[in-house]
Amino acid sequence: MTNDHPAVRSKTNIPFYRDERILQIFAQVVSTVVIIGILIWAIINFFRAAEARNMTLTFGFLKDSAGFPISNPPIAYEPVMSTGRAFLVGLVNTLMVSGLGIVFAVILGTLIALARLSSNWLLSRIALIYIEFHRNIPLLVLLFIWYFVVFGMVPPVQESIIWPGPTFVNKRGVYLSWPRLTETGSIFMISIAIGLLLATIAYSMLRKRRKITGKETYYIPASLGLLIISFIVGWLLSGGTPFQIDSPYLDGFNYQGGLRLTPEFAGMFISLSMYTGAFIAEVIRGGIQAVDRGQIEAARAVGLSPLQVLSLVIMPQALRIIIPPMISQFLNLTKNSSLALAIGFQEVFSVGKIAINQAGRAVPVFAMIMITYLSLSLLTSFILNIYNRRIQFVLR
């Protein structure tokens, strides 16, 4: 069979300089060469400019003594320690305020979203006012309100506000009662860790077996049972006292013991959580409203309670819509923690700025800061994208 048709002959006899496929490949190659050339030119010029200005681009300064204090460090730190250690302290502070902020923002955002969807007019309007207030005020202004206004009005140490716990609030921070591990507490923690591992394995294997066989495997009660058993075993092996409550007490002019939250940390944590919680509330509200109304009515028709409708019908479907924009909110919260510099909370950006003043290495320090935030963002996106893929519908 021969290609005698004129259209076929015209396609097979097209010159290479008029073939669209060849032209597209040529355009891609030229674009790639041009972009790589521009990057190489920019990098070479950058190093030449740095050399002309005697700017050192190495990271040897991280081994030198930091020479500056960090208030209430979460890990052991002294000014005589290295700059790398100081940077690690700042990183831990960033992880603490971001991690706790994400957890509290999700809880608060979920409650506000449910209140916004409530049939109670007053509750819905209060939630609406909260959302609009926080979404339309810059985070830096909200941070100043909490730190300079709210925490600026609390009494001095001798006149501390006492809350149940006991919890003491004064100008030097918030002092909480906190559990401390005893000498046998490590045995209890090891037992809990083993229990979590076994419960995770049992949950995964039994759930997979149920999908394959179609028979009930009771994977949730089994995994919970392993956790309870590990808790009891750890408690008994530790002598029944794996930890003790460490309560703060007044000693002279300040409180000792317990857990202290500095005004800087508390102000940053509260403002970040409440600000991001307002955006998360709108994300959750949009995801819930996207669920087909007919499925909700069908769930109610078969006798499910409002809580069962929410947990078994609405949220599993809404999560498929909520997770992608939720990732952006988590990333925004982590990056917004750099505003702590404005109130003196020494997270990674604040410590980096001090290190620049001490060592005069602006380029390496800013490179470390950018790599840190980039790594945190990519790790958060990676974890949540895995979960997002697991809950998506699979088309067959």
C-alpha positions, -999 to +999 in steps of 0.1 A: +000+000+000+015+033-010+009+068+003-005+083-030-029+107-013-016+144-018-022+152+019-001+122+030+027+130+005+028+167+017+032+156+054+060+131+046+079+155+023+079+186+047+114+201+050+129+199+085+130+237+088+092+238+085+084+207+106+066+218+137+080+190+159+116+199+149+109+236+154+095+230+189+125+209+199+148+236+186+130+263+205+132+243+237+169+237+233+176+274+225+155+285+255+173+261+278+208+273+266+198+309+271+184+304+306+215+284+317+237+310+302+220+338+321+222+319+354+260+312+348+266+349+340+247+360+371+266+336+394+300+345+380+292+382+384+280+377+419+312+359+430+333+386+413+314+414+431+317+396+464+355+391+458+359+428+449+342+438+482+361+413+503+329+395+512+336+360+526+310+334+514+322+305+536+304+291+567+334+289+590+319+316+613+294+290+625+322+275+646+330+308+663+316+319+696+282+335+692+287+361+719+251+371+723+224+358+747+191+343+738+163+347+763+147+315+776+163+291+751+144+258+745+177+239+745+209+243+763+227+275+752+253+300+765+268+330+747+302+313+747+287+285+725+291+286+687+270+306+662+258+273+648+243+264+682+226+298+684+211+292+649+199+258+661+182+275+691+165+299+667+154+270+645+139+252+675+120+283+685+106+286+649+095+249+650+079+254+683+059+285+675+050+272+640+041+237+651+019+247+680+005+275+660-006+251+632-023+228+657-041+255+675-051+273+643-067+241+629-087+235+661-098+271+663-105+274+626-126+242+627-147+255+656-151+290+640-162+273+607-188+252+624-200+282+643-202+302+610-224+274+596-246+272+627-283+278+624-280+300+656-280+336+643-260+350+672-233+324+671-230+326+633-226+365+634-200+363+662-180+339+640-184+362+610-172+392+630-141+372+642-133+361+606-137+395+591-118+412+619-087+390+616-087+387+578-088+425+573-061+435+598-024+430+590-007+403+611+020+427+623-007+450+638-024+421+655+010+410+669+015+445+683-020+445+699-013+412+717+022+420+728+021+457+736-015+462+746-028+429+760+004+417+777+013+453+785-017+455+808-011+424+829+001+430+865+036+426+879+050+394+894+038+401+930+002+407+917+000+378+892-033+367+878-040+332+891-059+307+869-067+270+876-038+246+872-023+266+889-014+291+861+002+325+868+001+354+844+023+385+849+045+408+829+073+382+828+052+356+811+027+328+817+038+301+842+020+268+838+020+235+857+038+210+836+045+172+838+081+163+843+095+128+838+109+110+868+138+087+869+116+058+857+098+080+831+121+068+803+107+033+807+072+046+804+080+066+772+098+036+756+067+015+763+044+041+747+067+044+717+066+006+712+028+007+716+024+034+689+046+014+665+026-018+671-007+000+669+003+016+636+014-018+621-018-035+633-040-007+620-024-009+586-024-047+582-059-053+596-074-025+575-057-038+544-069-074+552-105-061+555-102-045+520-089-078+505-112-102+523-143-081+529-145-094+564-146-071+595-111-071+612-119-045+639-087-026+631-096+005+651-104-013+684-073-036+680-050-006+675-065+013+704-063-019+726-025-021+719-021+015+729-040+010+761-019-022+769+014-003+763+002+025+785-007+001+814+026-019+810+047+012+809+029+026+840+035-006+860+071-010+849+078+026+859+065+020+894+033+040+889+052+073+889+065+079+853+060+117+858+051+143+883+034+176+880+059+205+884+039+235+895+053+271+895+059+288+929+069+323+939+106+325+950+117+360+958+109+383+929+100+356+903+083+323+898+103+291+897+094+257+883+067+247+859+067+258+823+073+294+814+060+310+782+076+344+777+054+373+766+072+373+732+065+336+726+029+339+739+022+370+718+036+354+687+018+321+692-016+337+699-015+362+671-003+336+645-029+311+656-058+335+657-049+352+624-044+319+605-074+304+622-096+329+605-084+319+570-086+282+579-122+287+590-131+300+556-113+271+539-132+246+560-165+263+556-160+262+518-151+225+519-182+217+540-206+236+518-192+219+487-205+185+499-237+175+480-267+185+501-285+153+491-259+131+508-264+150+541-302+146+539-298+109+531-276+105+561-301+122+583-329+101+568-312+068+579-311+080+615-275+093+619-270+119+646-257+154+637-223+144+650-223+112+630-233+131+598-204+155+603-178+129+611-189+101+588-204+119+558-194+155+556-158+157+568-144+127+548-156+143+516-148+179+526-112+170+534-106+163+497-114+199+490-099+214+522-064+199+522-049+217+491-057+253+503-049+242+539-013+235+528-009+271+517-022+283+551+003+261+570+031+274+548+020+310+554+019+305+591+055+291+591+068+320+570+049+346+590+067+335+621+096+356+609+076+387+621+086+377+656+117+399+650+094+429+656+088+419+693+121+404+701+112+367+700+145+351+688+135+326+662+156+317+632+153+350+613+160+371+644+190+350+654+203+353+618+200+391+619+220+392+651+246+368+636+250+392+606+258+421+630+282+399+649+300+381+621+293+404+592+285+375+569+252+386+553+252+364+523+259+330+540+234+338+568+206+348+545+214+317+524+209+296+556+177+314+564+163+309+529+173+272+529+157+267+563+123+282+553+124+264+520+131+231+537+103+236+562+079+245+534+088+216+512+086+191+541+052+204+551+039+202+515+054+167+510+037+153+541+003+169+534+004+160+497+009+123+506-022+125+528-040+144+501-033+116+475-045+089+500-079+105+505-086+114+469-112+095+449-097+068+426-114+067+392-117+032+378 
